[in-house]
Amino acid sequence: MRLKSSIWVAAYLRRCQTEGVFGAVRRRGAEEAGAVFVKLALLNGNAMLFTPAPQTAYDDSRPIERVFAAATPAPVAEQAVEDRLTREIKFDPDVWIVEIEDKAGRHFLDLAKG
């Protein structure tokens, strides 16, 4: 059983804050189990989007952790990320969108291996 999305988001934003990275909830999703998407704005017109990793990326011995995957291998124009988020909201209105800003590209997320 995973942490509720609302609790995970609050903890994630606290982690960002302690590292000096600005973050905010742009869209609240389902409290219990809404998917969480993280936009990392690099403050130069480009951004990265981190999406929930496929279920196959989860470690059965650590089921409560959330694992993410980069939507693209390199930063893209922020508008491309915004377009993807718009499509995700239309597909699943329960999604959470968290945006952080860091010129160095730090995101503090656990990424899926492979």
Secondary structure as GFF3:
##gff-version 3
##sequence-region A 1 114
A	DSSP	alpha_helix	5	18	.	.	.	ID=ss1
A	DSSP	beta_strand	22	27	.	.	.	ID=ss2
A	DSSP	beta_strand	36	41	.	.	.	ID=ss3
A	DSSP	beta_strand	46	52	.	.	.	ID=ss4
A	DSSP	three_ten_helix	55	57	.	.	.	ID=ss5
A	DSSP	beta_strand	68	70	.	.	.	ID=ss6
A	DSSP	beta_strand	76	77	.	.	.	ID=ss7
A	DSSP	alpha_helix	78	91	.	.	.	ID=ss8
A	DSSP	beta_strand	96	101	.	.	.	ID=ss9
###
